[in-house]
Amino acid sequence: MALRIAAGTLIPGRGEPIADGLVVLNGDNIVYAGTAVGAPPAGPDDSLTRVPAVMPGMWEAHGHFVGSPIPDLEHMATADPNSLVARATADAAATLDAGVTSVREVGGIGLSLKPVIDEGSIRGPRIYAAGSILSTTGGHADIHGLPLDFVHSLDDRGFRFSQICDGIEGVLVGTRKQLRRGATHIKICASGGVLSELDHPIHQQFSDEELKAIVDEAARAERIVAAHCHGKPGIDAALRAGAGTIEHGSYLDEESAQMMLDTGAILVPTRFVIDALLQMEDSLPAYAYRKGVMVADHHAMALKTAIAAGVKIAMGTDIFVSGPLYGRNSLEVKLLIDAGMAPLDAIEAATANGPDTLGPQAPKSGQLVAGYQADVIAFDVNPLEDDTVWGDPDRVTHVWKAGVPTKTPGIA
């Protein structure tokens, strides 16, 4: 029995929209996507759903499932892990209901959530996880307010957000640990960050030699490296080493944009989290709010620079505080449009470009194309004509994940 979805507008993810479109799903496989008049005939047991607009399930290319109710790394490392997992389970379900059917998780407990979601015990998107973020001692994913020996012990205690590693031997071991856990990509901190206490967002962290060792080791296993970078020194060093994606890119300039074009690297700008941080003064540590304010305007300019240069962009939010932010992921699409992207290009960033952030591990996903994964969503209006849908999970009326309806009107 096939599922047939008739839509006033079919948005394929990459390419021009199609009026009076039809998508046909058979199991976890798209068997047809195109005009209704050109579709194969319906079988006697086929079901039909009519919607205003249909498009591929969205990709969150910079996600975290950590279950922390406050934006504080120290709390994440010392909280009851059972409580964190319970919250993350709810966050995963909210993400799926918002039309995000795949998440590239760049640090968190995704490797643990993935098999439980895959077996159907809990609801959530497909997860492609990095495992723990690799950081230098004193770097962005170190937890500066805790004793160093305790931070080093966190990996053995099951803390799966970050791992400190230094020197060539240390970064090779760190990379191999994540590969052993099943990581589909490797996440590193190539510059300082906002939530970490003592480091500066502009400063490069791993040395050029350490970065090259990580990238080369990941490449041997056909994985790419996702590099957290705010400052230009870290951006350029990560690109020289061969990183596949640049996360945030707050101080990216025209020279860095050209390097991205030359290397084929993808930018995941996460404008969502920059805007969110500016509204969290009461809950953020004071140092984090100050740093968020410092990078915000630079980030806005960097994103416009990247768009103008034609850098390939994928949607990512960096949502990390458990609760109502999960489910608002698609607001990033509107923020990309506001920064200068054409609406169809912003949708491509949220769909077809997402799998590309996994390099050789990319699944056939993010497009309404025969032979691709049957992850499909529908809206109550055409999002190319009404951008108020972005960031509002209630405007996503239907979600099909692997060809199975997981959200229909009135039922989630």
TORMI-437451 format. One record per residue: residue in one letter; x, y, z of N, C-alpha, C in turn. Coordinates in steps of 0.05 Angstrom, whole numbers, padded with zeros to 5 digits, always signed. Layout:
<rs>
AXYZXYZXYZ...
</rs>
This chain:
<rs>
M+00017-00024+00000+00000+00000+00000+00018+00025+00000A+00014+00043-00019+00029+00067-00021+00014+00090-00009L+00029+00110+00000+00017+00135+00011+00021+00156-00011R-00001+00170-00018+00000+00190-00039-00007+00217-00026I+00009+00237-00031+00006+00264-00019+00002+00284-00042A-00022+00294-00045-00028+00314-00066-00025+00341-00054A-00011+00359-00068-00006+00386-00057-00010+00408-00078G-00021+00430-00069-00024+00453-00086+00004+00462-00096T+00024+00460-00078+00051+00467-00085+00070+00446-00074L+00087+00435-00092+00107+00416-00084+00134+00430-00085I+00148+00432-00062+00174+00444-00061+00194+00422-00058P+00211+00417-00079+00227+00392-00079+00252+00393-00061G+00259+00417-00050+00283+00419-00034+00306+00431-00050R+00310+00421-00074+00329+00433-00092+00316+00435-00120G+00312+00459-00129+00298+00463-00155+00273+00479-00151E+00259+00483-00174+00236+00500-00174+00211+00486-00163P+00193+00501-00151+00168+00489-00141+00151+00479-00164I+00133+00460-00157+00116+00448-00177+00087+00452-00168A+00071+00464-00185+00042+00467-00179+00028+00441-00183D+00007+00436-00167-00009+00412-00168+00009+00387-00169G+00025+00385-00147+00044+00363-00146+00033+00339-00131L+00048+00317-00133+00041+00292-00120+00066+00278-00111V+00066+00268-00087+00089+00252-00076+00077+00225-00069V+00091+00204-00077+00082+00177-00072+00104+00163-00055L+00096+00153-00032+00114+00139-00013+00107+00110-00011N+00128+00094-00011+00124+00065-00007+00146+00056+00013G+00137+00052+00038+00157+00046+00059+00175+00071+00062D+00200+00066+00068+00220+00088+00071+00232+00095+00044N+00215+00101+00025+00225+00106-00002+00205+00124-00017I+00215+00145-00028+00199+00161-00047+00199+00147-00074V+00176+00141-00084+00175+00127-00110+00167+00146-00133Y+00156+00169-00125+00149+00189-00145+00146+00216-00132A+00155+00237-00146+00151+00265-00137+00151+00282-00162G+00128+00295-00167+00126+00311-00191+00097+00321-00195T+00090+00326-00220+00063+00335-00225+00043+00312-00222A+00020+00320-00212-00001+00299-00208-00009+00285-00234V-00009+00300-00256-00017+00288-00282+00003+00268-00292G+00028+00270-00283+00048+00251-00292+00053+00228-00273A+00037+00226-00252+00042+00205-00231+00032+00178-00240P+00044+00157-00229+00035+00130-00234+00006+00127-00223P-00009+00109-00235-00037+00105-00225-00037+00094-00197A-00058+00102-00183-00061+00093-00155-00069+00064-00154G-00059+00049-00134-00067+00022-00129-00093+00022-00113P-00106-00001-00111-00132-00003-00097-00130+00003-00067D-00107-00002-00056-00104+00002-00027-00088+00027-00020D-00082+00043-00039-00067+00068-00034-00084+00088-00018S-00071+00103-00001-00085+00124+00014-00077+00151+00002L-00094+00171+00004-00089+00197-00007-00094+00219+00014T-00074+00237+00017-00076+00260+00034-00073+00285+00017R-00090+00305+00021-00088+00330+00006-00079+00352+00025V-00059+00367+00016-00048+00389+00033-00042+00413+00015P-00041+00437+00027-00034+00461+00011-00005+00461+00000A+00014+00451+00016+00042+00452+00007+00057+00429+00020V+00075+00416+00005+00090+00394+00014+00120+00399+00008M+00138+00390+00025+00166+00393+00020+00181+00371+00036P+00207+00368+00031+00222+00348+00046+00222+00355+00076G+00224+00334+00093+00229+00339+00121+00255+00356+00124M+00254+00374+00143+00277+00392+00147+00300+00378+00161W+00323+00389+00156+00348+00381+00169+00357+00403+00188E+00362+00395+00213+00375+00412+00233+00404+00404+00233A+00421+00421+00221+00449+00414+00216+00467+00422+00239H+00457+00435+00260+00473+00441+00283+00455+00438+00308G+00450+00413+00315+00432+00408+00338+00447+00397+00362H+00435+00399+00385+00445+00387+00410+00421+00375+00425F+00424+00351+00435+00405+00340+00454+00421+00336+00480V+00417+00353+00499+00432+00352+00525+00413+00352+00549G+00389+00362+00546+00370+00361+00568+00375+00380+00591S+00390+00401+00587+00395+00420+00608+00375+00443+00607P+00362+00449+00630+00342+00470+00629+00354+00499+00631I+00380+00501+00635+00393+00527+00636+00418+00527+00619P+00426+00550+00608+00449+00551+00591+00475+00553+00607D+00483+00530+00618+00507+00530+00635+00521+00503+00633L+00545+00503+00622+00560+00478+00619+00566+00464+00645E+00571+00479+00666+00576+00468+00692+00552+00452+00702H+00528+00463+00698+00504+00448+00706+00501+00423+00690M+00507+00423+00664+00505+00400+00648+00522+00377+00657A+00546+00385+00667+00566+00365+00675+00560+00353+00703T+00544+00367+00719+00540+00358+00746+00511+00350+00752A+00493+00355+00733+00464+00349+00738+00459+00319+00738D+00436+00310+00748+00428+00282+00747+00425+00274+00718P+00440+00255+00708+00439+00248+00680+00412+00236+00672N+00397+00224+00691+00371+00213+00684+00352+00236+00678S+00354+00258+00692+00336+00281+00687+00343+00293+00660L+00369+00295+00654+00377+00306+00628+00366+00289+00605V+00368+00263+00607+00357+00245+00586+00327+00248+00583A+00313+00250+00606+00284+00252+00604+00276+00278+00590R+00290+00300+00596+00283+00325+00581+00290+00323+00552A+00313+00311+00546+00322+00309+00518+00302+00292+00502T+00290+00272+00515+00270+00256+00501+00246+00273+00492A+00237+00291+00510+00215+00309+00502+00224+00329+00480D+00249+00338+00482+00259+00356+00462+00261+00343+00435A+00268+00318+00434+00269+00303+00408+00242+00301+00395A+00221+00296+00412+00194+00294+00401+00184+00321+00391A+00191+00342+00405+00183+00369+00396+00196+00376+00370T+00221+00368+00367+00236+00374+00342+00223+00360+00319L+00215+00335+00322+00202+00320+00300+00175+00333+00293D+00159+00340+00313+00133+00352+00308+00135+00379+00294A+00158+00392+00295+00162+00417+00281+00170+00414+00252G+00172+00388+00243+00179+00383+00215+00208+00378+00211V+00224+00376+00232+00252+00369+00230+00255+00339+00232T+00260+00326+00210+00260+00297+00209+00289+00285+00212S+00309+00302+00209+00337+00294+00212+00353+00315+00227V+00370+00306+00246+00387+00324+00261+00415+00315+00259R+00433+00333+00250+00462+00328+00253+00469+00339+00281E+00473+00321+00300+00478+00330+00327+00508+00333+00331V+00516+00357+00338+00545+00364+00340+00554+00366+00369G+00546+00346+00385+00554+00345+00413+00530+00341+00430G+00529+00319+00446+00507+00314+00463+00503+00284+00466I+00479+00276+00473+00473+00248+00479+00459+00234+00455G+00463+00246+00431+00449+00236+00408+00456+00207+00401L+00481+00199+00406+00489+00171+00400+00473+00151+00418S+00465+00160+00441+00448+00143+00459+00419+00145+00452L+00409+00168+00443+00381+00171+00436+00375+00156+00409K+00394+00157+00391+00390+00146+00364+00378+00118+00364P+00391+00098+00377+00380+00071+00375+00352+00068+00387V+00347+00084+00408+00321+00083+00421+00299+00094+00403I+00306+00116+00389+00287+00127+00369+00284+00107+00346D+00306+00096+00336+00304+00078+00313+00287+00053+00319E+00288+00044+00344+00272+00020+00350+00243+00027+00356G+00236+00053+00357+00209+00062+00360+00200+00065+00389S+00218+00063+00408+00210+00066+00436+00204+00095+00444I+00216+00114+00431+00210+00142+00435+00208+00156+00408R+00195+00179+00407+00191+00194+00383+00214+00214+00379G+00223+00216+00355+00244+00235+00349+00253+00234+00321P+00270+00252+00312+00280+00252+00285+00302+00231+00281R+00310+00227+00257+00335+00212+00252+00358+00228+00263I+00377+00215+00277+00399+00229+00289+00425+00219+00276Y+00442+00238+00268+00469+00233+00258+00487+00248+00277A+00501+00234+00295+00513+00246+00318+00544+00245+00317A+00556+00266+00329+00585+00268+00330+00596+00255+00356G+00579+00250+00375+00589+00242+00402+00598+00266+00417S+00621+00264+00429+00632+00286+00445+00647+00306+00428I+00645+00332+00436+00660+00353+00422+00689+00352+00432L+00708+00353+00413+00736+00354+00420+00745+00382+00426S+00759+00386+00448+00767+00413+00457+00795+00412+00469T+00809+00433+00466+00835+00435+00480+00829+00440+00510T+00850+00435+00527+00849+00443+00555+00846+00474+00556G+00826+00483+00570+00820+00512+00571+00805+00522+00547G+00797+00504+00529+00783+00512+00505+00753+00514+00510H+00738+00518+00487+00710+00525+00489+00693+00503+00502A+00700+00478+00498+00684+00456+00509+00696+00445+00535D+00717+00458+00545+00726+00452+00572+00706+00466+00591I+00706+00458+00616+00687+00470+00635+00705+00483+00657H+00709+00509+00653+00731+00523+00667+00727+00526+00697G+00702+00524+00706+00697+00528+00734+00699+00503+00751L+00705+00480+00738+00708+00455+00752+00737+00446+00752P+00745+00431+00773+00773+00421+00774+00780+00405+00749L+00804+00409+00739+00812+00397+00714+00811+00366+00715D+00819+00355+00738+00819+00326+00740+00790+00315+00738F+00771+00330+00750+00743+00322+00748+00733+00323+00719V+00741+00344+00705+00732+00347+00677+00744+00324+00661H+00769+00317+00666+00781+00294+00651+00766+00268+00657S+00755+00266+00681+00741+00241+00689+00713+00239+00677L+00702+00261+00666+00675+00261+00657+00670+00241+00635D+00689+00237+00617+00685+00219+00595+00681+00190+00606D+00696+00182+00626+00692+00156+00637+00666+00154+00653R+00656+00176+00662+00630+00176+00677+00606+00176+00658G+00611+00177+00632+00589+00176+00614+00579+00203+00604F+00593+00225+00612+00586+00251+00602+00593+00253+00572R+00574+00258+00555+00578+00255+00527+00575+00282+00512F+00583+00304+00525+00582+00329+00511+00609+00338+00501S+00630+00335+00517+00656+00344+00508+00678+00326+00519Q+00701+00327+00505+00724+00313+00514+00749+00330+00509I+00765+00333+00529+00790+00348+00527+00812+00330+00514C+00826+00341+00495+00849+00326+00484+00869+00347+00473D+00894+00341+00478+00916+00359+00470+00939+00344+00457G+00952+00357+00438+00975+00345+00424+00965+00325+00403I+00983+00318+00385+00976+00301+00363+00966+00274+00373E+00980+00262+00392+00971+00236+00402+00943+00239+00416G+00940+00260+00431+00915+00263+00445+00891+00267+00427V+00894+00283+00405+00872+00288+00387+00865+00263+00370L+00886+00247+00365+00881+00222+00350+00864+00203+00368V+00871+00201+00393+00856+00184+00411+00827+00194+00414G+00824+00221+00417+00798+00232+00420+00781+00227+00395T+00792+00230+00372+00778+00225+00347+00770+00195+00345R+00788+00178+00351+00782+00149+00349+00761+00140+00370K+00761+00153+00393+00740+00146+00412+00712+00152+00401Q+00709+00175+00388+00683+00182+00377+00676+00163+00354L+00695+00156+00337+00690+00136+00316+00682+00109+00327R+00694+00102+00350+00688+00076+00362+00659+00076+00372R+00649+00100+00380+00622+00102+00390+00601+00104+00368G+00610+00106+00343+00592+00107+00321+00587+00135+00309A+00605+00154+00315+00601+00181+00305+00600+00182+00274T+00582+00197+00263+00580+00200+00234+00597+00224+00225H+00607+00240+00244+00625+00263+00237+00639+00270+00263I+00659+00287+00262+00675+00295+00285+00671+00325+00289K+00664+00332+00314+00660+00360+00321+00684+00370+00338I+00694+00393+00330+00717+00405+00345+00711+00434+00351C+00726+00444+00370+00726+00473+00376+00752+00485+00365A+00750+00499+00342+00774+00511+00331+00778+00540+00340S+00758+00551+00355+00762+00577+00367+00748+00577+00394G+00752+00599+00408+00737+00603+00433+00708+00606+00428G+00692+00608+00449+00663+00610+00446+00650+00629+00466V+00624+00628+00467+00608+00646+00483+00602+00635+00511L+00593+00610+00512+00584+00599+00538+00608+00590+00555S+00631+00587+00544+00655+00580+00561+00665+00605+00574E+00676+00602+00599+00681+00625+00616+00706+00641+00609L+00728+00628+00604+00754+00642+00603+00766+00647+00576D+00757+00632+00556+00770+00635+00529+00756+00658+00514H+00770+00667+00493+00761+00690+00477+00750+00679+00450P+00726+00687+00442+00715+00676+00417+00732+00679+00392I+00749+00699+00392+00766+00704+00368+00790+00685+00366H+00800+00677+00389+00825+00662+00389+00823+00634+00377Q+00843+00627+00361+00846+00599+00352+00853+00581+00375Q+00843+00557+00375+00849+00539+00397+00867+00516+00388F+00857+00494+00377+00876+00473+00367+00896+00486+00348S+00921+00476+00350+00942+00485+00331+00936+00475+00303D+00949+00486+00284+00946+00477+00256+00953+00448+00254E+00974+00439+00268+00982+00411+00266+00961+00392+00279E+00949+00401+00301+00928+00385+00314+00903+00383+00296L+00896+00406+00284+00872+00406+00267+00876+00388+00243K+00900+00388+00231+00905+00371+00208+00904+00342+00216A+00914+00335+00240+00914+00308+00249+00885+00298+00253I+00868+00315+00264+00840+00307+00268+00826+00303+00241V+00830+00322+00222+00817+00320+00196+00826+00295+00181D+00852+00290+00182+00863+00267+00167+00853+00241+00179E+00852+00239+00206+00842+00215+00219+00813+00210+00213A+00797+00231+00214+00769+00229+00207+00765+00220+00178A+00781+00231+00160+00779+00225+00132+00785+00195+00126R+00803+00184+00142+00810+00155+00138+00785+00138+00143A+00766+00148+00159+00741+00133+00164+00718+00145+00149E+00724+00162+00129+00704+00175+00112+00685+00192+00128R+00696+00206+00148+00680+00226+00163+00692+00253+00158I+00675+00274+00160+00685+00301+00158+00685+00313+00186V+00698+00336+00187+00701+00351+00213+00684+00376+00212A+00668+00379+00233+00652+00403+00236+00667+00421+00256A+00674+00445+00248+00691+00462+00265+00676+00486+00276H+00672+00486+00302+00661+00510+00316+00682+00532+00313C+00674+00554+00301+00692+00577+00297+00676+00603+00299H+00685+00620+00316+00675+00648+00316+00696+00666+00302G+00720+00666+00312+00741+00684+00302+00753+00676+00276K+00762+00695+00261+00774+00690+00235+00799+00672+00237P+00816+00674+00258+00839+00656+00259+00831+00627+00260G+00810+00621+00275+00801+00593+00277+00787+00584+00251I+00771+00602+00239+00758+00595+00213+00779+00588+00193D+00799+00605+00189+00819+00601+00168+00836+00577+00174A+00843+00572+00199+00859+00548+00206+00843+00523+00201A+00817+00523+00208+00801+00499+00203+00798+00493+00173L+00796+00515+00157+00793+00511+00128+00820+00501+00116R+00842+00512+00126+00868+00502+00116+00872+00473+00122A+00861+00464+00145+00864+00436+00153+00845+00418+00138G+00824+00429+00125+00806+00413+00110+00780+00407+00123A+00772+00423+00143+00746+00419+00156+00723+00421+00135G+00703+00404+00139+00681+00404+00120+00660+00425+00124T+00656+00432+00150+00636+00453+00156+00647+00473+00176I+00639+00497+00174+00645+00518+00193+00619+00525+00208E+00620+00523+00234+00596+00528+00251+00599+00556+00263H+00578+00572+00259+00576+00600+00268+00589+00619+00249G+00616+00619+00248+00630+00636+00229+00626+00666+00234S+00627+00674+00260+00619+00701+00267+00637+00723+00256Y+00662+00717+00252+00681+00738+00241+00691+00730+00213L+00675+00715+00199+00681+00708+00171+00682+00734+00154D+00702+00736+00137+00704+00759+00120+00705+00750+00091E+00710+00768+00072+00710+00760+00044+00732+00740+00038E+00755+00743+00051+00777+00724+00046+00769+00697+00056S+00757+00695+00080+00748+00669+00090+00727+00657+00072A+00708+00674+00063+00687+00664+00045+00699+00652+00020Q+00719+00665+00009+00732+00654-00015+00745+00628-00009M+00758+00625+00014+00770+00599+00022+00748+00578+00024M+00724+00585+00033+00703+00565+00034+00694+00557+00006L+00693+00576-00012+00686+00569-00039+00707+00551-00052D+00732+00557-00046+00754+00542-00058+00755+00513-00047T+00748+00510-00021+00750+00483-00009+00724+00468-00010G+00702+00481-00017+00676+00468-00017+00664+00465+00011A+00674+00479+00031+00664+00477+00058+00636+00490+00059I+00620+00481+00078+00593+00490+00082+00592+00507+00108L+00577+00529+00107+00573+00545+00131+00547+00538+00144V+00547+00534+00170+00523+00530+00186+00522+00553+00206P+00509+00575+00198+00513+00600+00213+00499+00602+00240T+00478+00587+00245+00464+00587+00271+00456+00615+00280R+00444+00631+00263+00435+00657+00272+00414+00655+00294F+00400+00633+00295+00379+00629+00315+00391+00633+00343V+00414+00619+00349+00424+00620+00376+00436+00647+00383I+00447+00661+00363+00457+00688+00369+00434+00706+00378D+00412+00705+00363+00389+00721+00371+00378+00713+00398A+00377+00686+00403+00366+00676+00428+00383+00685+00452L+00410+00684+00449+00428+00692+00471+00423+00721+00480L+00416+00738+00461+00412+00766+00467+00386+00770+00484Q+00369+00750+00485+00345+00751+00501+00347+00735+00527M+00371+00726+00534+00375+00709+00557+00392+00722+00579E+00392+00749+00580+00410+00762+00599+00404+00752+00628D+00379+00747+00634+00372+00739+00662+00381+00711+00669S+00384+00694+00648+00391+00666+00654+00419+00658+00647L+00433+00674+00630+00460+00668+00623+00480+00677+00645P+00502+00662+00648+00524+00674+00664+00532+00701+00651A+00540+00720+00668+00545+00747+00659+00567+00747+00637Y+00588+00730+00640+00609+00730+00620+00598+00721+00593A+00579+00702+00593+00568+00692+00568+00551+00713+00554Y+00535+00727+00569+00519+00748+00557+00537+00770+00545R+00558+00777+00558+00576+00798+00548+00588+00788+00521K+00596+00763+00521+00609+00753+00496+00588+00751+00474G+00563+00743+00480+00542+00742+00460+00537+00769+00448V+00536+00790+00464+00533+00817+00454+00557+00824+00436M+00580+00816+00444+00605+00823+00429+00604+00812+00400V+00595+00787+00397+00596+00774+00371+00572+00779+00353A+00549+00789+00365+00524+00789+00350+00525+00806+00325D+00535+00830+00326+00535+00847+00302+00555+00836+00282H+00578+00826+00291+00598+00814+00273+00585+00791+00258H+00570+00774+00273+00558+00751+00261+00538+00759+00239A+00522+00780+00245+00503+00789+00225+00516+00797+00199M+00538+00812+00202+00553+00820+00178+00566+00797+00164A+00577+00778+00179+00590+00754+00168+00570+00738+00151L+00546+00735+00162+00526+00719+00147+00519+00733+00121K+00516+00759+00121+00510+00773+00096+00533+00770+00077T+00558+00771+00087+00581+00767+00070+00582+00740+00057A+00575+00720+00072+00575+00692+00062+00554+00689+00040I+00530+00700+00046+00508+00698+00026+00515+00712+00000A+00526+00736+00003+00534+00752-00021+00555+00737-00038A+00573+00723-00024+00595+00709-00038+00586+00683-00050G+00562+00673-00043+00553+00648-00054+00562+00623-00039V+00571+00627-00013+00579+00604+00003+00555+00586+00007K+00560+00560+00006+00538+00541+00011+00531+00541+00041I+00505+00543+00047+00496+00546+00074+00476+00524+00081A+00478+00513+00105+00458+00494+00115+00446+00505+00141M+00420+00499+00144+00406+00509+00168+00415+00494+00193G+00421+00510+00213+00427+00499+00240+00420+00520+00261T+00412+00512+00284+00403+00531+00304+00420+00533+00329D+00434+00511+00336+00449+00509+00361+00431+00512+00386I+00406+00503+00383+00388+00502+00407+00401+00483+00427F+00403+00491+00452+00416+00475+00472+00402+00476+00500V+00383+00494+00503+00369+00497+00528+00342+00481+00526S+00339+00461+00542+00316+00444+00541+00290+00460+00545G+00269+00453+00529+00244+00466+00533+00233+00477+00507P+00220+00501+00508+00204+00510+00485+00219+00519+00461L+00246+00523+00463+00261+00530+00439+00260+00507+00418Y+00260+00482+00429+00258+00459+00411+00231+00459+00398G+00230+00456+00372+00205+00459+00357+00204+00485+00342R+00221+00504+00350+00222+00530+00335+00245+00531+00315N+00257+00507+00310+00281+00506+00293+00279+00520+00267S+00255+00518+00254+00253+00530+00227+00253+00560+00227L+00253+00573+00250+00257+00602+00250+00283+00610+00237E+00302+00592+00237+00327+00598+00223+00323+00604+00194V+00303+00591+00181+00297+00596+00153+00290+00626+00149K+00273+00636+00167+00265+00664+00165+00289+00683+00170L+00307+00675+00188+00330+00691+00194+00349+00691+00170L+00351+00669+00156+00368+00669+00131+00356+00687+00110I+00329+00686+00107+00316+00704+00088+00321+00733+00095D+00318+00739+00121+00323+00767+00130+00351+00776+00125A+00370+00757+00124+00398+00764+00119+00405+00766+00090G+00385+00760+00072+00390+00765+00044+00386+00741+00026M+00380+00717+00037+00376+00694+00020+00348+00695+00007A+00347+00685-00017+00321+00682-00030+00306+00660-00015P+00279+00662-00013+00264+00642+00002+00269+00613-00007L+00271+00609-00033+00275+00582-00043+00303+00572-00035D+00323+00590-00035+00350+00582-00026+00351+00576+00003A+00335+00591+00019+00335+00586+00048+00322+00559+00054I+00301+00552+00038+00289+00525+00041+00309+00503+00033E+00325+00508+00012+00345+00489+00004+00366+00485+00027A+00373+00507+00041+00391+00506+00063+00379+00488+00085A+00353+00488+00088+00339+00473+00109+00333+00444+00101T+00337+00437+00076+00330+00411+00066+00353+00398+00051A+00356+00404+00026+00375+00390+00009+00404+00393+00018N+00411+00416+00030+00439+00420+00038+00446+00406+00064G+00426+00399+00080+00431+00386+00106+00448+00361+00104P+00440+00342+00087+00456+00317+00085+00485+00322+00077D+00489+00343+00061+00517+00348+00051+00536+00355+00074T+00525+00363+00097+00542+00369+00120+00555+00344+00132L+00547+00321+00122+00558+00295+00132+00579+00284+00112G+00584+00298+00090+00604+00288+00071+00597+00260+00062P+00617+00242+00062+00613+00215+00052+00591+00199+00067Q+00584+00208+00091+00563+00194+00107+00535+00204+00100A+00533+00222+00081+00507+00234+00075+00487+00213+00064P+00463+00212+00076+00442+00194+00065+00428+00208+00041K+00412+00193+00026+00396+00204+00005+00371+00216+00018S+00373+00241+00025+00352+00254+00041+00351+00283+00034G+00330+00296+00043+00328+00325+00040+00317+00335+00014Q+00308+00316-00003+00296+00324-00029+00273+00305-00035L+00253+00316-00048+00230+00300-00058+00238+00290-00086V+00253+00268-00085+00263+00255-00109+00260+00225-00106A+00252+00212-00128+00249+00183-00127+00275+00169-00118G+00273+00151-00099+00296+00137-00088+00307+00149-00063Y+00296+00172-00054+00305+00185-00030+00289+00176-00006Q+00299+00181+00018+00284+00174+00042+00257+00187+00043A+00238+00173+00053+00210+00182+00053+00204+00199+00078D+00219+00221+00080+00215+00241+00101+00202+00265+00089V+00177+00271+00096+00162+00291+00082+00145+00306+00102I+00141+00332+00097+00125+00349+00115+00106+00366+00098A+00084+00374+00111+00065+00392+00098+00058+00415+00115F+00052+00438+00102+00044+00463+00116+00015+00470+00110D+00004+00487+00127-00023+00496+00122-00026+00517+00101V-00003+00528+00091-00002+00547+00069+00024+00542+00053N+00027+00556+00031+00052+00554+00016+00072+00572+00030P+00094+00561+00041+00114+00577+00055+00129+00596+00038L+00128+00593+00012+00141+00612-00006+00124+00638-00008E+00099+00636+00000+00082+00660-00001+00075+00671+00027D+00081+00656+00048+00074+00665+00075+00097+00656+00094D+00115+00674+00100+00138+00667+00117+00132+00666+00146T+00107+00670+00154+00100+00668+00183+00100+00639+00192V+00102+00620+00173+00102+00591+00181+00128+00585+00195W+00150+00599+00189+00176+00592+00200+00178+00597+00230G+00185+00577+00244+00187+00579+00273+00162+00573+00288D+00141+00566+00274+00115+00559+00286+00108+00530+00281P+00113+00512+00300+00108+00483+00295+00079+00477+00289D+00061+00494+00297+00032+00488+00292+00025+00491+00263R+00042+00505+00247+00036+00509+00219+00045+00484+00203V+00060+00467+00215+00067+00441+00203+00044+00422+00209T+00028+00415+00189+00004+00400+00193+00009+00370+00193H+00029+00361+00177+00035+00332+00174+00065+00328+00174V+00073+00306+00186+00100+00297+00185+00100+00267+00178W+00114+00259+00157+00118+00231+00151+00148+00225+00154K+00155+00208+00172+00183+00200+00175+00186+00171+00167A+00204+00165+00148+00208+00138+00138+00182+00127+00127G+00165+00145+00115+00140+00137+00103+00118+00132+00123V+00123+00137+00148+00102+00132+00169+00092+00159+00179P+00065+00163+00180+00055+00188+00190+00060+00191+00220T+00075+00211+00229+00081+00215+00257+00067+00239+00268K+00056+00256+00250+00039+00279+00259+00018+00283+00237T-00006+00284+00246-00029+00291+00228-00046+00311+00243P-00064+00325+00230-00080+00345+00243-00094+00334+00268G-00089+00347+00291-00101+00340+00316-00087+00318+00331I-00067+00305+00318-00053+00282+00331-00023+00287+00328A-00009+00285+00350+00020+00288+00349+00033+00266+00366
</rs>
